[in-house]
Amino acid sequence: MGISGRIARFFQDSQLTPLIALVAFLLGLFAVTVTPREEEPQINVTMANVFVPFPGASARDVETLVATPAEQVLAQMTGIEHVYSVSRPGMAVLTVQFKVGVPHTEALVRLYNTVNSNRDWVSPNLGIGEPIVKPKGIDDVPVVTLTLWSADPEAGAYELERAAHAAEVELKRVPGTREVQTLGGPGRAVRVLMDVDRMNAHSIAPLDLRNALQIANVSLPAGSIVRDNREVLVETNNYLESAADVASLVVGACWGLWHAPVFLFPSEGRSGGAASLVLFTLPRLISDYLPAAPGARR
C-alpha cells in the first residue's frame, strides 16, 4: 500500500476526521460571511492624457524637447503602470496609466501635483504652452456606437452632423446615459480659397486676408445709450454667420486712378458625396450599461 493509501486508512479509522471536517465547514461559513461581495464591482483603472502644445515645432523637436523630458518627470510618481507618448507637429500627447486599485481621486491629485510642480522641465522661452490634463477611466468606455451614413451625393458630412446632433437630444433622455458625443463631423465653417493672381493684382497678402477675417469676426461691448428712460446696449461689429457675410468682407483697398474697396468673394462649388459619422453613448457608471444600452438602440 502506498503513502496515499496509508494516509486514507489513518483518517478513516481516526476520531479526528469528523472534527476536522466540522472545522473546515465552519471556516468556509466564516469566509463566505466576511468576504465582501458585489454584483458588479467597480474597478479603479485610472488613466489620463496630458496634452502639451508646442506651436510651430516639428515632431522630432516635440519628442526631444517635450515628450522625453515629460515622460521622465511623470514616471517618478508612485503607482504608475505605464507612461508613453505620441509626438506630432505642434503637440505632444502623453498617456499616464496607473496601477489597478489606485483610487481615482488620489491618482489625479498626484498627476496634477506632478505636472504643476515640474513646469520648469523645459525653458519657458521656447514657446511651449500650458499642459492640459484630461482624465480617463473605465466609465469612459462607450457602450453603444452608431454610424450615420448616406449614399446620396447631395448629402454631405455637414447634413449628417446636423442629423447626429438632433439624435443626441433624444439619446440623452435615456435613463443611465451620461454623455453622448458626435465624432467625425466637419463642423460649421466657411472655406476661403486664395487666388494668388488676383491677390497680387490688388496687393493683398495672405497675412492681410487673415487679419481682415480675424478683425471682422469679433463682437465687443461699446457701452450704452440712455434715452427716454431706456437703456440701449451698443456692441461693435458682429460675428461672421454665413458665407454671404464673408463674401461682403472688405480685405483691402485699390489705390490707383480711383479708390475702390477690395471684397472677398467665395469660390463657387459645393462638395458632396457619401460620408459617415460616429455617434457613441457613455453611461453614468459602467454598471449602468445594461439598462442604458437597449434604450439607446431603440
C-alpha positions as CSV (number, residue, x, y, z in Angstrom):
1,M,0.0,0.0,0.0
2,G,1.4,3.4,-1.0
3,I,1.6,6.5,1.1
4,S,-1.7,7.9,0.0
5,G,-3.4,4.6,1.0
6,R,-1.8,4.7,4.4
7,I,-3.0,8.3,5.0
8,A,-6.5,7.5,3.9
9,R,-6.6,4.4,6.2
10,F,-5.4,6.6,9.1
11,F,-8.1,9.2,8.7
12,Q,-10.7,6.6,8.1
13,D,-10.2,5.0,11.4
14,S,-9.3,8.2,13.4
15,Q,-11.8,10.0,15.6
16,L,-10.3,13.4,14.4
17,T,-11.8,13.1,11.0
18,P,-15.3,14.4,11.9
19,L,-13.7,17.2,14.0
20,I,-11.5,18.3,11.1
21,A,-14.5,18.2,8.7
22,L,-16.6,20.3,11.1
23,V,-13.7,22.9,11.5
24,A,-13.4,23.2,7.7
25,F,-17.1,23.7,7.4
26,L,-17.1,26.4,10.0
27,L,-14.1,28.1,8.3
28,G,-16.0,28.1,5.0
29,L,-19.1,29.7,6.5
30,F,-16.8,32.4,8.1
31,A,-15.1,33.1,4.8
32,V,-18.5,33.4,3.0
33,T,-19.7,35.8,5.7
34,V,-16.7,38.2,5.9
35,T,-15.7,38.2,2.2
36,P,-17.1,41.4,0.5
37,R,-19.4,40.7,-2.4
38,E,-20.7,43.0,-5.1
39,E,-22.8,42.1,-8.1
40,E,-20.9,44.4,-10.4
41,P,-17.7,45.6,-8.6
42,Q,-16.2,49.0,-9.5
43,I,-12.6,48.5,-10.5
44,N,-10.3,51.6,-10.3
45,V,-8.4,51.8,-13.5
46,T,-7.3,55.4,-13.8
47,M,-5.5,56.9,-16.8
48,A,-5.1,60.4,-18.2
49,N,-3.9,62.1,-21.3
50,V,-1.6,65.1,-20.9
51,F,-1.6,67.4,-23.9
52,V,1.4,69.8,-24.2
53,P,1.2,72.2,-27.1
54,F,4.3,73.4,-28.9
55,P,3.2,75.6,-31.8
56,G,5.5,75.6,-34.8
57,A,7.7,72.7,-33.7
58,S,8.3,69.6,-35.8
59,A,7.6,66.1,-34.5
60,R,11.3,65.5,-33.8
61,D,11.6,68.7,-31.8
62,V,8.5,67.9,-29.9
63,E,9.8,64.5,-29.0
64,T,13.3,65.8,-27.9
65,L,12.2,68.9,-26.1
66,V,8.8,68.0,-24.6
67,A,7.8,64.3,-24.8
68,T,11.0,62.7,-23.5
69,P,11.6,65.0,-20.5
70,A,7.9,64.9,-19.6
71,E,7.9,61.0,-19.6
72,Q,10.9,61.1,-17.2
73,V,9.0,63.5,-14.9
74,L,5.7,61.7,-14.9
75,A,7.4,58.3,-14.4
76,Q,8.5,59.5,-10.9
77,M,5.0,59.2,-9.5
78,T,4.1,56.2,-7.3
79,G,1.5,53.7,-8.5
80,I,2.4,54.2,-12.2
81,E,1.9,51.3,-14.6
82,H,2.8,52.8,-17.9
83,V,3.9,56.2,-19.4
84,Y,4.1,56.6,-23.1
85,S,3.8,59.5,-25.5
86,V,2.9,60.4,-29.1
87,S,4.8,63.3,-30.7
88,R,3.3,65.1,-33.7
89,P,3.9,68.5,-35.2
90,G,2.9,71.2,-32.6
91,M,1.7,68.8,-30.0
92,A,2.9,66.1,-27.5
93,V,0.3,63.7,-26.1
94,L,1.4,61.7,-23.0
95,T,-0.7,58.9,-21.6
96,V,-0.3,58.0,-18.0
97,Q,-1.8,54.7,-16.7
98,F,-2.0,54.0,-13.0
99,K,-2.0,50.5,-11.5
100,V,-5.3,48.7,-10.9
101,G,-6.7,49.6,-7.5
102,V,-5.2,53.1,-7.1
103,P,-8.1,55.4,-6.1
104,H,-9.2,57.7,-8.9
105,T,-9.1,60.9,-6.9
106,E,-5.7,60.1,-5.4
107,A,-4.2,59.3,-8.8
108,L,-5.4,62.6,-10.3
109,V,-4.2,64.6,-7.4
110,R,-0.7,63.0,-7.8
111,L,-0.8,63.8,-11.5
112,Y,-1.9,67.4,-11.2
113,N,0.6,68.0,-8.4
114,T,3.5,66.5,-10.5
115,V,2.6,68.5,-13.6
116,N,2.2,71.8,-11.8
117,S,5.3,71.4,-9.7
118,N,7.5,70.5,-12.7
119,R,6.5,73.1,-15.2
120,D,10.2,74.1,-15.4
121,W,11.3,70.9,-17.1
122,V,11.9,73.0,-20.2
123,S,12.9,76.6,-20.8
124,P,9.9,79.0,-20.7
125,N,11.4,80.8,-23.7
126,L,10.8,78.0,-26.1
127,G,7.1,78.9,-26.6
128,I,5.7,75.7,-25.1
129,G,2.1,76.1,-23.9
130,E,0.4,75.1,-20.7
131,P,-0.2,71.3,-20.2
132,I,-3.8,70.2,-20.4
133,V,-4.8,67.1,-18.4
134,K,-7.8,65.1,-19.4
135,P,-8.6,62.2,-17.1
136,K,-10.0,58.9,-18.4
137,G,-11.4,55.9,-16.6
138,I,-13.2,52.6,-17.1
139,D,-16.5,54.5,-17.1
140,D,-15.4,56.4,-20.2
141,V,-15.8,53.4,-22.5
142,P,-18.8,53.8,-24.9
143,V,-21.3,51.0,-24.8
144,V,-23.3,51.9,-27.9
145,T,-21.8,53.2,-31.1
146,L,-23.9,54.3,-34.0
147,T,-22.7,55.2,-37.5
148,L,-24.7,57.6,-39.7
149,W,-24.0,57.4,-43.4
150,S,-25.6,58.4,-46.7
151,A,-25.0,57.4,-50.3
152,D,-26.9,60.4,-51.5
153,P,-24.3,62.7,-53.3
154,E,-26.3,65.7,-52.3
155,A,-26.0,64.9,-48.6
156,G,-22.5,65.8,-47.3
157,A,-20.9,65.4,-43.9
158,Y,-22.5,68.6,-42.6
159,E,-26.0,67.3,-43.2
160,L,-25.1,64.1,-41.4
161,E,-23.6,66.1,-38.5
162,R,-26.9,68.0,-38.1
163,A,-28.8,64.8,-38.0
164,A,-26.4,63.4,-35.4
165,H,-26.8,66.4,-33.2
166,A,-30.6,66.0,-33.4
167,A,-30.3,62.4,-32.3
168,E,-28.1,63.4,-29.3
169,V,-31.0,65.2,-27.7
170,E,-33.1,62.0,-27.8
171,L,-30.3,59.7,-26.6
172,K,-29.6,61.9,-23.6
173,R,-33.1,61.3,-22.4
174,V,-32.4,57.6,-22.0
175,P,-32.1,56.7,-18.3
176,G,-28.5,56.0,-17.3
177,T,-26.9,57.9,-20.1
178,R,-24.1,60.2,-19.0
179,E,-22.6,61.6,-22.2
180,V,-23.4,61.5,-25.9
181,Q,-20.8,62.7,-28.4
182,T,-20.6,63.0,-32.2
183,L,-17.2,62.3,-33.9
184,G,-16.2,62.9,-37.5
185,G,-18.3,66.0,-38.2
186,P,-16.6,68.8,-40.1
187,G,-18.3,71.5,-38.1
188,R,-19.8,74.7,-39.5
189,A,-17.1,76.5,-41.3
190,V,-16.6,78.7,-44.4
191,R,-13.6,77.7,-46.5
192,V,-11.7,80.5,-48.2
193,L,-9.6,79.6,-51.2
194,M,-7.0,82.2,-52.2
195,D,-6.5,83.3,-55.8
196,V,-2.8,84.2,-55.9
197,D,-3.0,86.1,-59.2
198,R,-5.9,88.3,-58.1
199,M,-4.3,88.9,-54.7
200,N,-1.1,90.0,-56.3
201,A,-3.1,92.3,-58.7
202,H,-4.7,94.1,-55.7
203,S,-1.6,94.0,-53.5
204,I,-3.3,91.7,-50.9
205,A,-1.0,89.5,-48.9
206,P,-2.2,86.3,-47.1
207,L,-1.5,88.0,-43.8
208,D,-3.8,90.9,-44.7
209,L,-6.5,88.4,-45.5
210,R,-6.1,86.6,-42.2
211,N,-6.1,89.9,-40.3
212,A,-9.2,91.0,-42.0
213,L,-11.1,87.8,-41.1
214,Q,-9.9,87.9,-37.5
215,I,-10.9,91.6,-37.1
216,A,-14.3,91.1,-38.7
217,N,-15.1,88.0,-36.6
218,V,-15.1,89.9,-33.2
219,S,-18.0,91.3,-31.2
220,L,-17.3,93.6,-28.2
221,P,-19.5,95.8,-26.0
222,A,-19.2,99.5,-26.8
223,G,-21.2,100.9,-23.9
224,S,-24.9,102.0,-23.8
225,I,-27.2,104.8,-24.8
226,V,-29.7,106.2,-22.3
227,R,-32.7,108.0,-23.7
228,D,-36.3,108.4,-22.7
229,N,-35.8,106.3,-19.6
230,R,-34.5,103.4,-21.7
231,E,-31.0,102.0,-22.0
232,V,-29.8,100.6,-25.3
233,L,-26.7,98.4,-25.2
234,V,-24.3,99.0,-28.1
235,E,-22.0,96.4,-29.5
236,T,-19.3,96.9,-32.1
237,N,-19.3,94.6,-35.1
238,N,-20.8,91.1,-35.2
239,Y,-19.6,87.6,-35.8
240,L,-19.4,86.2,-39.3
241,E,-22.5,84.0,-39.6
242,S,-22.7,82.9,-43.2
243,A,-20.8,82.7,-46.5
244,A,-22.6,85.9,-47.6
245,D,-21.0,87.8,-44.6
246,V,-17.6,86.5,-45.6
247,A,-18.2,87.5,-49.3
248,S,-19.0,91.1,-48.4
249,L,-15.9,91.5,-46.2
250,V,-13.6,94.3,-47.2
251,V,-10.0,93.0,-47.2
252,G,-8.2,96.0,-48.7
253,A,-8.4,99.0,-51.0
254,C,-7.3,99.5,-54.5
255,W,-5.2,102.7,-54.9
256,G,-5.0,104.0,-58.5
257,L,-6.9,106.4,-60.6
258,W,-9.8,105.8,-58.2
259,H,-10.2,104.4,-54.7
260,A,-12.2,101.2,-54.5
261,P,-12.6,98.6,-51.8
262,V,-11.5,95.1,-52.4
263,F,-14.1,92.5,-51.4
264,L,-13.6,88.9,-50.6
265,F,-15.7,86.6,-52.8
266,P,-16.1,82.9,-52.0
267,S,-15.3,80.3,-54.7
268,E,-18.3,78.6,-56.3
269,G,-19.0,75.0,-55.9
270,R,-20.0,72.7,-53.1
271,S,-18.5,69.4,-52.1
272,G,-20.9,66.5,-51.6
273,G,-20.9,62.7,-51.6
274,A,-21.1,59.9,-49.1
275,A,-19.8,60.5,-45.6
276,S,-20.1,58.8,-42.2
277,L,-20.1,59.9,-38.6
278,V,-19.7,58.0,-35.4
279,L,-22.0,58.8,-32.5
280,F,-21.4,57.0,-29.2
281,T,-23.0,56.9,-25.8
282,L,-21.3,56.7,-22.4
283,P,-23.2,55.5,-19.3
284,R,-23.0,57.4,-16.0
285,L,-21.3,54.3,-14.5
286,I,-20.1,51.1,-16.1
287,S,-22.7,49.3,-14.1
288,D,-25.4,51.2,-15.8
289,Y,-24.6,49.9,-19.3
290,L,-27.3,47.1,-19.1
291,P,-30.3,49.4,-18.8
292,A,-28.8,52.2,-21.0
293,A,-27.7,50.2,-24.0
294,P,-31.2,48.8,-25.1
295,G,-32.8,52.3,-24.7
296,A,-30.1,53.9,-26.8
297,R,-30.6,51.3,-29.5
298,R,-34.3,52.0,-29.6
